[in-house]
Amino acid sequence: MVETKDRANAQEYETYLEKGRIEDMESHYEGCSENWAKDFELTAASWHDLQNNVAIEYVQSWAPEESKRMGENALFEIGVSTARELYPGHQFAVVPHYSDYGNYHNQILVCAVSLDTGKRI
């Protein structure tokens, strides 16, 4: 059984991610939409693997000096390519953020259930 309060927390996290993203940069959604929490849930349910944890969070972070040196576009592309390499066949979202300390980081959310095979990470 899935606890609805946990899915509601995923919805709140989705709001947090979009609210905190870098304004002049688009997020990247692969195999899902901006409503990734619902999309991940539907994928897991379609494979009869709907559990509380349908998303895995992966955060890539760089020091402020490195963030400035490399630039946000290059670091964002690293996030997208890393997600594709580490999680083939899975839906994911890459959301660019800056911390209060001035360092760039990618918030990467991955569906725990593969679109292709139904296997869980």
N, CA and C atoms as a LAMMPS dump frame, in Angstrom:
ITEM: TIMESTEP
0
ITEM: NUMBER OF ATOMS
363
ITEM: BOX BOUNDS ff ff ff
-5.0000000000000000e+02 5.0000000000000000e+02
-5.0000000000000000e+02 5.0000000000000000e+02
-5.0000000000000000e+02 5.0000000000000000e+02
ITEM: ATOMS id mol type element x y z
1 1 1 N 0.837 -1.175 0
2 1 2 C 0 0 0
3 1 3 C 0.888 1.247 0
4 2 1 N 0.473 2.269 -0.718
5 2 2 C 1.21 3.528 -0.794
6 2 3 C 0.55 4.536 0.113
7 3 1 N 1.359 5.197 0.9
8 3 2 C 0.838 6.215 1.802
9 3 3 C 0.719 7.526 1.045
10 4 1 N -0.465 8.064 0.985
11 4 2 C -0.69 9.286 0.204
12 4 3 C 0.102 10.462 0.744
13 5 1 N 0.382 10.507 2.042
14 5 2 C 1.134 11.639 2.577
15 5 3 C 2.545 11.688 1.991
16 6 1 N 3.13 10.533 1.679
17 6 2 C 4.453 10.519 1.075
18 6 3 C 4.395 11.059 -0.35
19 7 1 N 3.368 10.699 -1.089
20 7 2 C 3.23 11.241 -2.433
21 7 3 C 2.968 12.739 -2.37
22 8 1 N 2.224 13.185 -1.375
23 8 2 C 2.007 14.625 -1.22
24 8 3 C 3.325 15.324 -0.955
25 9 1 N 4.222 14.69 -0.192
26 9 2 C 5.535 15.269 0.049
27 9 3 C 6.315 15.382 -1.251
28 10 1 N 6.154 14.41 -2.133
29 10 2 C 6.809 14.488 -3.439
30 10 3 C 6.29 15.695 -4.213
31 11 1 N 4.996 15.95 -4.118
32 11 2 C 4.425 17.112 -4.791
33 11 3 C 4.997 18.413 -4.209
34 12 1 N 5.154 18.445 -2.891
35 12 2 C 5.747 19.615 -2.252
36 12 3 C 7.2 19.793 -2.687
37 13 1 N 7.919 18.682 -2.818
38 13 2 C 9.307 18.752 -3.259
39 13 3 C 9.382 19.247 -4.696
40 14 1 N 8.45 18.812 -5.511
41 14 2 C 8.387 19.268 -6.893
42 14 3 C 8.221 20.791 -6.928
43 15 1 N 7.368 21.317 -6.079
44 15 2 C 7.162 22.768 -5.985
45 15 3 C 8.439 23.461 -5.523
46 16 1 N 9.097 22.89 -4.521
47 16 2 C 10.365 23.447 -4.016
48 16 3 C 11.413 23.513 -5.129
49 17 1 N 11.542 22.44 -5.894
50 17 2 C 12.544 22.416 -6.956
51 17 3 C 12.297 23.488 -8.001
52 18 1 N 11.072 23.61 -8.433
53 18 2 C 10.764 24.6 -9.463
54 18 3 C 10.87 26.023 -8.922
55 19 1 N 10.489 26.211 -7.677
56 19 2 C 10.566 27.547 -7.075
57 19 3 C 12.018 27.996 -6.933
58 20 1 N 12.914 27.082 -6.623
59 20 2 C 14.302 27.426 -6.376
60 20 3 C 15.212 27.364 -7.586
61 21 1 N 14.671 26.986 -8.728
62 21 2 C 15.537 26.839 -9.903
63 21 3 C 16.01 28.193 -10.41
64 22 1 N 17.096 28.181 -11.159
65 22 2 C 17.634 29.407 -11.747
66 22 3 C 16.625 29.931 -12.762
67 23 1 N 16.204 31.168 -12.592
68 23 2 C 15.093 31.721 -13.364
69 23 3 C 15.314 31.756 -14.87
70 24 1 N 16.509 32.093 -15.306
71 24 2 C 16.719 32.241 -16.751
72 24 3 C 17.183 30.947 -17.419
73 25 1 N 17.091 29.829 -16.707
74 25 2 C 17.454 28.526 -17.279
75 25 3 C 16.246 27.592 -17.22
76 26 1 N 16.073 26.822 -18.269
77 26 2 C 15.015 25.821 -18.299
78 26 3 C 15.506 24.549 -17.613
79 27 1 N 14.608 23.859 -16.962
80 27 2 C 14.91 22.533 -16.439
81 27 3 C 14.84 21.546 -17.598
82 28 1 N 15.463 20.384 -17.426
83 28 2 C 15.428 19.35 -18.462
84 28 3 C 14.596 18.184 -17.952
85 29 1 N 13.613 17.761 -18.749
86 29 2 C 12.758 16.63 -18.401
87 29 3 C 12.905 15.577 -19.487
88 30 1 N 13.34 14.395 -19.097
89 30 2 C 13.532 13.319 -20.07
90 30 3 C 12.568 12.186 -19.762
91 31 1 N 11.638 11.955 -20.694
92 31 2 C 10.648 10.903 -20.517
93 31 3 C 9.534 11.28 -19.565
94 32 1 N 9.526 12.533 -19.125
95 32 2 C 8.505 13.002 -18.181
96 32 3 C 8.269 14.488 -18.436
97 33 1 N 7.305 15.017 -17.711
98 33 2 C 6.973 16.439 -17.846
99 33 3 C 7.409 17.196 -16.6
100 34 1 N 7.05 18.461 -16.536
101 34 2 C 7.323 19.25 -15.332
102 34 3 C 6.642 18.628 -14.113
103 35 1 N 5.61 17.864 -14.343
104 35 2 C 4.903 17.166 -13.269
105 35 3 C 5.53 15.779 -13.087
106 36 1 N 6.855 15.757 -12.862
107 36 2 C 7.603 14.497 -12.784
108 36 3 C 7.096 13.579 -11.688
109 37 1 N 6.661 14.109 -10.555
110 37 2 C 6.211 13.253 -9.444
111 37 3 C 5.031 12.397 -9.887
112 38 1 N 4.078 12.981 -10.561
113 38 2 C 2.918 12.243 -11.06
114 38 3 C 3.334 11.278 -12.168
115 39 1 N 4.212 11.727 -13.058
116 39 2 C 4.682 10.861 -14.142
117 39 3 C 5.425 9.646 -13.595
118 40 1 N 6.287 9.863 -12.599
119 40 2 C 7.017 8.748 -11.989
120 40 3 C 6.047 7.769 -11.342
121 41 1 N 5.05 8.305 -10.675
122 41 2 C 4.049 7.469 -10.017
123 41 3 C 3.298 6.612 -11.043
124 42 1 N 2.924 7.215 -12.168
125 42 2 C 2.216 6.476 -13.215
126 42 3 C 3.086 5.377 -13.818
127 43 1 N 4.364 5.667 -14.006
128 43 2 C 5.282 4.65 -14.539
129 43 3 C 5.395 3.473 -13.58
130 44 1 N 5.597 3.773 -12.301
131 44 2 C 5.713 2.703 -11.308
132 44 3 C 4.425 1.887 -11.241
133 45 1 N 3.28 2.562 -11.274
134 45 2 C 1.996 1.86 -11.209
135 45 3 C 1.788 0.982 -12.441
136 46 1 N 2.25 1.45 -13.604
137 46 2 C 2.068 0.66 -14.828
138 46 3 C 2.853 -0.651 -14.785
139 47 1 N 3.906 -0.696 -13.99
140 47 2 C 4.701 -1.917 -13.812
141 47 3 C 4.332 -2.634 -12.503
142 48 1 N 3.249 -2.212 -11.886
143 48 2 C 2.782 -2.812 -10.626
144 48 3 C 3.855 -2.753 -9.549
145 49 1 N 4.585 -1.649 -9.51
146 49 2 C 5.668 -1.469 -8.54
147 49 3 C 5.535 -0.117 -7.838
148 50 1 N 4.308 0.253 -7.518
149 50 2 C 4.062 1.534 -6.867
150 50 3 C 4.337 1.396 -5.377
151 51 1 N 5.446 1.971 -4.95
152 51 2 C 5.843 1.973 -3.551
153 51 3 C 6.004 3.426 -3.116
154 52 1 N 6.32 3.635 -1.846
155 52 2 C 6.468 5.004 -1.361
156 52 3 C 7.573 5.761 -2.076
157 53 1 N 8.661 5.105 -2.378
158 53 2 C 9.807 5.79 -2.988
159 53 3 C 9.805 5.567 -4.497
160 54 1 N 9.209 6.503 -5.221
161 54 2 C 9.207 6.393 -6.677
162 54 3 C 10.263 7.284 -7.306
163 55 1 N 10.919 8.122 -6.496
164 55 2 C 11.948 9.013 -7.018
165 55 3 C 13.219 8.891 -6.193
166 56 1 N 14.328 9.007 -6.882
167 56 2 C 15.635 9.031 -6.238
168 56 3 C 16.238 10.394 -6.538
169 57 1 N 16.772 11.046 -5.524
170 57 2 C 17.394 12.357 -5.703
171 57 3 C 18.904 12.183 -5.795
172 58 1 N 19.483 12.852 -6.76
173 58 2 C 20.928 12.87 -6.965
174 58 3 C 21.306 14.335 -7.113
175 59 1 N 22.238 14.809 -6.308
176 59 2 C 22.632 16.22 -6.366
177 59 3 C 24.102 16.313 -6.77
178 60 1 N 24.354 17.08 -7.817
179 60 2 C 25.72 17.408 -8.236
180 60 3 C 25.98 18.826 -7.788
181 61 1 N 27.094 19.033 -7.097
182 61 2 C 27.38 20.366 -6.578
183 61 3 C 28.842 20.716 -6.825
184 62 1 N 29.075 21.986 -7.109
185 62 2 C 30.428 22.48 -7.337
186 62 3 C 30.699 23.645 -6.401
187 63 1 N 31.957 23.852 -6.077
188 63 2 C 32.365 24.99 -5.25
189 63 3 C 32.052 26.287 -6.002
190 64 1 N 31.868 27.398 -5.284
191 64 2 C 31.558 28.667 -5.949
192 64 3 C 32.594 29.047 -7.02
193 65 1 N 33.877 28.833 -6.729
194 65 2 C 34.924 29.182 -7.704
195 65 3 C 34.799 28.33 -8.962
196 66 1 N 34.551 27.038 -8.775
197 66 2 C 34.395 26.117 -9.914
198 66 3 C 33.126 26.456 -10.692
199 67 1 N 32.073 26.813 -9.989
200 67 2 C 30.809 27.188 -10.628
201 67 3 C 31.019 28.377 -11.56
202 68 1 N 31.772 29.38 -11.087
203 68 2 C 32.041 30.56 -11.91
204 68 3 C 32.956 30.231 -13.083
205 69 1 N 33.989 29.423 -12.823
206 69 2 C 34.957 29.1 -13.862
207 69 3 C 34.329 28.305 -15.011
208 70 1 N 33.532 27.31 -14.681
209 70 2 C 32.953 26.443 -15.714
210 70 3 C 31.696 27.025 -16.345
211 71 1 N 30.906 27.768 -15.582
212 71 2 C 29.683 28.364 -16.106
213 71 3 C 28.483 27.436 -15.958
214 72 1 N 27.345 28.053 -15.729
215 72 2 C 26.147 27.27 -15.435
216 72 3 C 25.676 26.403 -16.594
217 73 1 N 25.836 26.846 -17.839
218 73 2 C 25.388 26.035 -18.975
219 73 3 C 26.203 24.743 -19.098
220 74 1 N 27.515 24.827 -18.938
221 74 2 C 28.361 23.631 -19.016
222 74 3 C 28.033 22.671 -17.87
223 75 1 N 27.819 23.203 -16.681
224 75 2 C 27.512 22.359 -15.53
225 75 3 C 26.138 21.713 -15.674
226 76 1 N 25.2 22.438 -16.251
227 76 2 C 23.877 21.882 -16.504
228 76 3 C 23.972 20.72 -17.49
229 77 1 N 24.738 20.905 -18.548
230 77 2 C 24.911 19.826 -19.536
231 77 3 C 25.576 18.602 -18.915
232 78 1 N 26.497 18.819 -17.984
233 78 2 C 27.104 17.703 -17.261
234 78 3 C 26.017 16.937 -16.498
235 79 1 N 25.075 17.658 -15.897
236 79 2 C 23.979 17.024 -15.175
237 79 3 C 23.112 16.165 -16.066
238 80 1 N 22.756 16.676 -17.228
239 80 2 C 21.915 15.923 -18.165
240 80 3 C 22.656 14.688 -18.67
241 81 1 N 23.917 14.85 -19.074
242 81 2 C 24.67 13.702 -19.593
243 81 3 C 24.937 12.666 -18.501
244 82 1 N 25.161 13.115 -17.269
245 82 2 C 25.371 12.185 -16.157
246 82 3 C 24.114 11.358 -15.905
247 83 1 N 22.953 12.006 -15.9
248 83 2 C 21.692 11.287 -15.681
249 83 3 C 21.447 10.27 -16.784
250 84 1 N 21.724 10.642 -18.024
251 84 2 C 21.549 9.696 -19.138
252 84 3 C 22.481 8.496 -18.997
253 85 1 N 23.709 8.753 -18.59
254 85 2 C 24.7 7.68 -18.454
255 85 3 C 24.391 6.757 -17.278
256 86 1 N 24.035 7.337 -16.144
257 86 2 C 23.817 6.528 -14.94
258 86 3 C 22.468 5.827 -14.9
259 87 1 N 21.465 6.409 -15.558
260 87 2 C 20.101 5.895 -15.442
261 87 3 C 19.44 5.694 -16.809
262 88 1 N 20.04 4.881 -17.686
263 88 2 C 19.417 4.664 -18.997
264 88 3 C 18.056 3.967 -18.833
265 89 1 N 17.09 4.409 -19.623
266 89 2 C 15.764 3.804 -19.573
267 89 3 C 14.877 4.334 -18.46
268 90 1 N 15.378 5.301 -17.699
269 90 2 C 14.602 5.878 -16.605
270 90 3 C 14.211 7.314 -16.933
271 91 1 N 13.055 7.723 -16.462
272 91 2 C 12.644 9.12 -16.559
273 91 3 C 13.478 9.915 -15.562
274 92 1 N 13.799 11.152 -15.93
275 92 2 C 14.505 12.001 -14.97
276 92 3 C 14.267 13.471 -15.265
277 93 1 N 14.522 14.266 -14.236
278 93 2 C 14.45 15.724 -14.348
279 93 3 C 15.752 16.287 -13.804
280 94 1 N 16.305 17.279 -14.496
281 94 2 C 17.492 17.993 -14.024
282 94 3 C 17.073 19.443 -13.836
283 95 1 N 17.202 19.924 -12.595
284 95 2 C 16.762 21.27 -12.255
285 95 3 C 17.977 22.054 -11.743
286 96 1 N 18.362 23.144 -12.444
287 96 2 C 19.537 23.926 -12.04
288 96 3 C 19.23 24.855 -10.864
289 97 1 N 20.146 24.893 -9.904
290 97 2 C 19.973 25.719 -8.705
291 97 3 C 21.283 26.4 -8.34
292 98 1 N 21.178 27.502 -7.605
293 98 2 C 22.309 28.113 -6.897
294 98 3 C 21.991 28.052 -5.416
295 99 1 N 22.986 27.736 -4.612
296 99 2 C 22.78 27.726 -3.164
297 99 3 C 22.936 29.148 -2.628
298 100 1 N 22.637 29.309 -1.368
299 100 2 C 22.827 30.608 -0.708
300 100 3 C 24.299 30.985 -0.64
301 101 1 N 25.195 30.016 -0.85
302 101 2 C 26.64 30.249 -0.77
303 101 3 C 27.257 30.55 -2.137
304 102 1 N 26.425 30.573 -3.189
305 102 2 C 26.912 30.932 -4.507
306 102 3 C 27.43 29.777 -5.338
307 103 1 N 27.204 28.546 -4.88
308 103 2 C 27.656 27.428 -5.698
309 103 3 C 26.489 26.862 -6.51
310 104 1 N 26.824 26.512 -7.742
311 104 2 C 25.852 25.912 -8.651
312 104 3 C 25.682 24.447 -8.287
313 105 1 N 24.453 23.943 -8.408
314 105 2 C 24.228 22.515 -8.264
315 105 3 C 23.03 22.085 -9.108
316 106 1 N 23.096 20.83 -9.564
317 106 2 C 21.989 20.22 -10.288
318 106 3 C 21.215 19.341 -9.331
319 107 1 N 19.916 19.561 -9.262
320 107 2 C 19.028 18.641 -8.56
321 107 3 C 18.537 17.674 -9.633
322 108 1 N 18.877 16.399 -9.485
323 108 2 C 18.483 15.385 -10.46
324 108 3 C 17.525 14.427 -9.767
325 109 1 N 16.322 14.304 -10.316
326 109 2 C 15.321 13.384 -9.794
327 109 3 C 15.121 12.287 -10.814
328 110 1 N 15.228 11.035 -10.378
329 110 2 C 15.149 9.884 -11.263
330 110 3 C 14.005 8.993 -10.814
331 111 1 N 13.213 8.529 -11.766
332 111 2 C 12.173 7.555 -11.449
333 111 3 C 12.853 6.246 -11.073
334 112 1 N 12.477 5.698 -9.941
335 112 2 C 13.113 4.478 -9.433
336 112 3 C 12.784 3.255 -10.29
337 113 1 N 11.738 3.344 -11.104
338 113 2 C 11.304 2.215 -11.93
339 113 3 C 11.591 2.527 -13.395
340 114 1 N 12.27 1.602 -14.068
341 114 2 C 12.622 1.787 -15.468
342 114 3 C 11.388 1.801 -16.357
343 115 1 N 11.345 2.745 -17.285
344 115 2 C 10.286 2.777 -18.29
345 115 3 C 10.352 1.544 -19.187
346 116 1 N 11.558 1.096 -19.492
347 116 2 C 11.773 0.007 -20.447
348 116 3 C 11.54 -1.377 -19.86
349 117 1 N 12.002 -1.608 -18.631
350 117 2 C 11.99 -2.96 -18.084
351 117 3 C 11.111 -3.148 -16.849
352 118 1 N 10.749 -2.043 -16.199
353 118 2 C 9.98 -2.137 -14.966
354 118 3 C 10.826 -2.49 -13.755
355 119 1 N 12.132 -2.632 -13.967
356 119 2 C 13.019 -2.951 -12.844
357 119 3 C 13.286 -1.707 -12.028
358 120 1 N 13.396 -1.91 -10.726
359 120 2 C 13.63 -0.83 -9.78
360 120 3 C 15.139 -0.656 -9.57
361 121 1 N 15.557 0.583 -9.434
362 121 2 C 16.962 0.879 -9.134
363 121 3 C 17.262 0.339 -7.757
